[in-house]
Amino acid sequence: MLTDTTRDVDFPSLKDRAYLNTAAEGIPPETVVEALATYMQDKRLGMDGRVPHEAQWQSARQRAADAYGLASADDVGLCSCSSEAYNLAALALRLKEGDEVVINDLDFPSGATAWLQPDCPATTQVWRSRDGALRIEDLVALLTPRTRFVTLSLVSFFNGFMVSLPAVVDAVRRHSDALLAVDVTQALGRVPLDLSDVDLIVSSTHKWIMATHGGGIVGVPPARRDVWTVPAGGWFHLTNAFDRDRFDTAISKAGAASFMVGMPNYAAVYAINAALGYVASVGVEAIRAVADPLVRAGLDGVKRLPVELITPDEPDALAGIFAFRHPKAEALNHYLRERDVHIMSHAGRLRVAVHGYNTMADIEKLLVTLKDALDHA
């Protein structure tokens, strides 16, 4: 990552292809591949393998705490995915009639749809974007004494818009008593994070940190442990799972530990631990320093083409993603893929995601090939 030499060693599968789709699937470095092999070696030990499993689990949680800016591994829970995390959060909130939840129209379904289910008693308010951006004044207009919960992604999967988190925190604290959850799936491992005064942090693991599927990283600050106590069945998250009273009552651990409702997915844990270690060794600031100019070059190049840009061209709101529309998006993407340029297309939208393993050559190949595709469209 970051140099030709290390890129060839750590990401051999990227040779001769411009992979610009990390917002969907990150490419794991070789250290993650090796970690999965180590998991299988440890798994062959049977019950004795639980000892190295536990060590990996503790290490992964501490590395996640460091990435989130939390104090210790106790502030982090590992579940199966961000969708599970939000459904467990919905249980912990115990919403009632009259409560309100604020979601937004740039968010991934994971963070929004738990509150749209018919049996959710709360009223959902939608913070709607304008020209591809979420404006703070529009959030303020939705906040009332009834607002219990506000949830958003730091970086939108849809168009890459990065919200001003300090402004969101200030608005929520000034105008409500709501809890604030932030999904950093499209930011963790790509942009530096300041998650001060956030009540719940969620991320999946198969994108920018370059681990595997089957992981969800939940962060709960110590001051919010009692708020986020999940009343779910299971055993791993219970204080009395094997006590004499286990068939009389179920007592959940508080905070992040209550999001780990069953046996950890240790294969994913090994991958998460290795991936977070790799990102930390490279440095998120270093990744951003290399990748941000590539985003700028790609965005500027796409603006000169006959497409509709749907990412706001605001420097402070740019992270690793930009997106645009075209009536023949699927045909354009097919043309690109045939020439080993990999981006995402869906319902007329094309999305480009730039990570630290990308190069200016990738961007130049994208722009040249996209122009050819448009000429043939």
QUISULLIN-V318369 format. One record per pair of residues at least 24 apart in sequence whose ideal C-beta (glycine too) atoms are under 7 Angstrom apart, sorted by the first residue. I is the first residue (numbers start at 1). J is the second residue. D is the distance in Angstrom with one decimal. If there is no record, write none. Layout:
BEGIN
{{I	J	D} {I	J	D}}
END
This chain:
BEGIN
{{1	282	5.3} {1	356	4.6} {1	357	5.0} {2	282	6.4} {2	286	6.2} {2	290	5.2} {2	356	5.6} {7	357	5.6} {11	357	5.1} {14	357	6.1} {16	340	6.5} {17	340	4.0} {17	342	6.6} {18	340	6.4} {18	341	4.6} {18	342	6.7} {18	362	4.0} {18	365	4.6} {18	366	5.9} {19	342	4.8} {20	342	6.1} {20	343	5.0} {20	352	4.9} {20	353	5.9} {20	354	6.2} {20	358	6.5} {20	362	6.2} {20	366	6.2} {21	342	4.9} {21	343	5.6} {21	344	5.2} {21	353	5.8} {22	207	6.0} {22	208	5.9} {22	320	7.0} {22	353	4.4} {22	355	4.5} {23	157	6.1} {23	186	5.9} {23	207	6.3} {23	321	5.2} {23	344	6.8} {23	351	6.2} {23	353	3.6} {24	344	5.3} {25	206	6.2} {25	207	6.9} {26	206	6.2} {26	207	4.9} {26	208	5.8} {26	209	6.8} {26	210	3.9} {27	210	6.3} {27	357	6.6} {28	210	4.9} {28	211	6.7} {28	275	6.8} {29	210	6.1} {29	278	5.2} {31	274	4.9} {31	278	5.2} {32	210	6.4} {32	211	6.1} {32	271	5.1} {32	274	4.8} {32	275	5.2} {35	270	4.4} {35	271	5.6} {35	273	6.8} {35	274	3.6} {36	267	6.3} {36	270	6.2} {36	271	5.9} {38	270	6.2} {39	266	6.2} {39	267	5.0} {39	270	4.1} {53	266	4.7} {56	266	6.9} {56	269	5.3} {56	270	5.2} {56	273	5.1} {57	264	5.7} {57	269	5.2} {59	273	5.0} {60	269	5.2} {60	272	4.7} {60	273	3.8} {60	276	6.6} {63	273	6.4} {63	276	3.9} {63	277	6.2} {63	280	6.6} {64	217	4.9} {64	276	6.3} {67	188	6.3} {67	193	6.9} {67	276	6.1} {68	193	6.8} {68	195	5.8} {68	201	5.3} {68	219	4.3} {69	193	6.4} {69	194	6.9} {69	195	5.4} {70	219	5.4} {70	221	6.5} {71	222	6.5} {75	219	6.0} {75	220	5.9} {75	221	6.5} {75	222	6.3} {75	256	5.6} {76	217	6.5} {76	218	6.8} {76	219	5.6} {76	256	5.3} {77	218	4.3} {77	256	3.7} {77	257	5.9} {77	259	3.7} {77	260	4.8} {78	215	6.3} {78	216	6.9} {78	217	6.3} {78	260	6.1} {78	264	6.0} {78	269	6.3} {79	216	4.2} {79	218	6.2} {79	259	5.1} {79	260	6.1} {80	214	5.9} {80	216	5.8} {80	265	6.3} {81	204	5.8} {81	216	4.6} {82	110	4.6} {82	183	6.3} {82	185	6.0} {82	202	5.1} {82	203	6.6} {82	204	4.5} {82	216	5.1} {83	110	4.5} {84	216	5.7} {85	202	4.7} {85	216	4.7} {85	218	5.0} {85	259	6.1} {86	110	5.6} {86	111	5.7} {86	114	4.8} {86	202	6.8} {87	114	5.3} {88	230	4.6} {88	232	6.1} {88	259	5.3} {89	181	6.7} {89	200	6.2} {89	228	6.8} {90	114	4.4} {90	115	6.9} {91	230	5.4} {91	231	5.6} {91	232	5.8} {92	228	5.0} {92	229	5.9} {92	230	4.7} {93	148	6.7} {93	149	6.1} {95	120	6.5} {95	121	5.5} {95	122	4.1} {95	148	6.2} {96	121	5.6} {97	121	4.8} {98	146	6.0} {99	146	6.3} {99	148	4.4} {100	125	5.6} {100	144	6.6} {100	146	4.6} {100	147	4.8} {100	148	6.4} {101	148	6.5} {101	149	4.7} {102	127	5.6} {102	142	5.3} {102	147	6.2} {102	150	4.4} {103	127	6.9} {103	151	5.9} {104	129	6.9} {104	134	5.8} {104	152	5.5} {105	129	5.6} {106	134	6.2} {106	156	3.9} {106	158	5.1} {106	159	6.8} {106	161	6.0} {107	152	6.2} {107	153	5.3} {107	156	7.0} {108	153	6.3} {108	157	4.7} {111	151	5.0} {111	153	6.3} {111	183	5.0} {122	148	6.7} {131	312	6.3} {132	159	5.2} {132	161	5.9} {132	310	5.2} {132	311	6.1} {132	312	4.7} {133	161	5.5} {133	312	4.5} {133	314	7.0} {133	317	6.5} {134	161	6.7} {134	163	5.4} {136	167	4.9} {136	168	6.9} {136	171	5.4} {139	168	6.8} {139	171	5.4} {140	171	5.2} {140	175	5.5} {143	171	6.8} {143	172	6.8} {143	175	3.9} {143	176	4.3} {144	176	6.7} {145	176	7.0} {147	176	4.2} {147	178	4.3} {148	178	5.7} {148	179	6.8} {149	178	5.7} {149	179	5.2} {149	181	7.0} {150	178	5.0} {150	180	5.1} {151	181	4.3} {152	182	6.3} {153	183	4.3} {153	185	6.8} {153	186	6.3} {154	182	5.5} {154	183	6.9} {154	184	5.1} {154	187	4.6} {155	186	3.9} {155	187	4.6} {155	319	4.4} {155	321	6.7} {157	186	5.5} {158	323	6.9} {159	310	4.9} {159	311	4.6} {159	323	4.4} {160	311	5.0} {160	318	6.9} {160	319	5.9} {160	320	6.9} {160	321	2.9} {160	322	5.2} {160	323	6.1} {161	311	6.6} {161	312	5.8} {161	317	5.4} {162	317	5.0} {162	318	6.6} {162	319	4.4} {165	194	7.0} {169	197	5.0} {179	227	6.6} {186	319	7.0} {186	321	6.6} {187	319	6.2} {189	279	4.7} {189	284	6.6} {190	287	6.4} {190	319	6.3} {190	320	4.6} {190	355	6.5} {191	284	6.8} {191	288	5.8} {191	319	5.1} {192	284	5.3} {192	285	5.9} {192	288	6.6} {199	224	5.0} {199	227	7.0} {200	228	6.2} {205	268	6.7} {205	272	5.3} {208	320	7.0} {208	355	6.5} {209	275	4.7} {209	276	6.0} {209	279	5.7} {210	275	5.1} {211	268	6.9} {211	271	4.2} {211	272	4.7} {211	275	3.8} {212	268	5.3} {212	271	4.2} {214	265	4.6} {214	268	3.9} {215	265	6.8} {215	268	4.2} {215	272	5.2} {218	256	5.4} {218	259	4.4} {219	256	6.6} {220	255	4.3} {220	256	4.2} {224	255	7.0} {225	254	4.2} {225	255	3.1} {226	254	5.6} {228	255	5.6} {228	258	6.8} {229	254	4.9} {229	255	6.9} {229	258	5.1} {230	258	4.0} {230	259	5.9} {232	261	5.0} {234	261	3.6} {234	262	5.1} {235	262	7.0} {236	260	5.3} {236	261	6.3} {236	262	5.4} {236	263	6.1} {237	261	5.0} {282	356	6.5} {287	356	3.8} {290	356	5.5} {291	320	6.3} {291	354	5.1} {291	355	6.0} {291	356	5.3} {291	358	6.5} {294	354	4.8} {294	358	5.7} {294	360	6.2} {294	363	5.2} {295	320	6.4} {295	322	6.3} {295	354	4.9} {297	360	6.7} {297	363	5.1} {298	322	6.3} {298	352	5.8} {298	354	6.6} {298	363	4.8} {298	366	6.4} {301	367	4.1} {305	370	6.5} {305	371	6.2} {305	374	6.1} {306	374	6.1} {310	349	6.9} {320	353	5.5} {320	354	5.3} {320	355	6.4} {321	351	6.2} {321	352	6.9} {321	353	5.0} {322	352	5.5} {323	349	5.8} {323	350	6.5} {323	351	4.3} {324	350	5.6} {325	349	5.5} {326	350	6.6} {328	377	4.7} {331	377	6.1} {332	370	6.9} {332	373	4.6} {332	374	6.9} {332	377	6.4} {335	373	3.9} {335	376	6.7} {336	369	5.6} {336	370	6.6} {336	373	6.2} {339	369	5.2} {341	365	5.9} {341	366	5.4} {341	369	5.0}}
END
